[in-house]
Amino acid sequence: MSRYVKISCLAPPHKEVDAGLSLEDIVLQMIARWEERLQHVLPERPDLIVLPECCDDPAYDGMQTEWLYEYYRYRGTRIRDFFSGIASAHRCYIAYSAMIEMPDGTFRNATQFIDRHGELCGVYHKNHITIRQKSTSDTLYGKEANVIQTDFGRVACLICFDINFDELLETYAGQKPDVIVFSSAYHGGLMQAYRAYSCRAYFAGAIWLPDPCSIVNPVGEVVGESTHFYPFVTRTINLDCAVVHYDYNKTKLDAMKRKYGAKVGISDPGRLNAFLISSETEAFTIQDIVREFELELLDDYWMRCRADRGKPGHLEP
């Protein structure tokens, strides 16, 4: 049974502000800019909108860190409340990335996940802030990484520098997310495809210009990317999918395709020897197909390979 989800990723609006503006005027200006930018994707009626890291940060020449944190304190939840109104009005989820102040006066670099009713359904605190951010502010490292449950699936959040740390992704991989949401100030290069593949999940990245926003499938293929002229991307993905290896499955996949044709999908990125298979019909799920053709999922195959290596007499003395 197909589980189609439409995702939009946006680059941030122009952040430069007049240094002489009041904090109130700057908050209103940031809201107005995002209101305009969202019009690029709201007509597509996305299920999820992903925003970049610290998406409501203003900037001006000579800006000091102390001023920026004063802005965060003044802004409070007002811009989040704006996005909550958008989420409620358009019945979509929004991954809102911004600095937030905690009750003790310290800060977190956070992704706040807003549901279709405009309510918070999860918050992620960036586990791996940079040494520079820690040394120049009262921002603390986050310590938890839990998937967020939505009505379309399980979502894992990463923020920028997080993408480099294996231990964080291993924590997420064990929770089997459907989508990795990446709010960032830099692209991450080959790590995008690697993290999608390592978690067997789709990857949706919203990134500051000039780098593109991107949507990547669980075998590392880019299925959508923003451009210079269109700094936003919207794609429909199918979460009723699974990753299988070539070994012991290829003839079964051929039989599957002969029987079901366009009702099943096979995406081969090449060179990887792993395929993404999906159900493109309401008649059955991909797990029904896995059972019918006795397909071996990639992670199960890796486990069998490790077990075979450990059998008596299989390992060199």
Secondary structure by P-SEA (a helix, b strand, c coil): ccbbbbbbbbccccccccccccaaaaaaaaaaaaaaaacccccccccbbbbcccccccccccccaaaaaaaaaaacaaaaaaaaaaaaaacbbbbcbbbbbcccccccbbbbbbccccccccccccccccaaaaacccbbbbcbbbbbbcccbbbbbbcccccccaaaaaaaaaacccbbbbbccccccaaaaaaaaaacbbbbbbbccccccccccccccccccccccccbbbbbbbcccccccccccaaaaaaaaaaccccbbbbbcccccbbbbbbccccccaaaaaaaaccccaaaaaaaaaaaaaccccccc
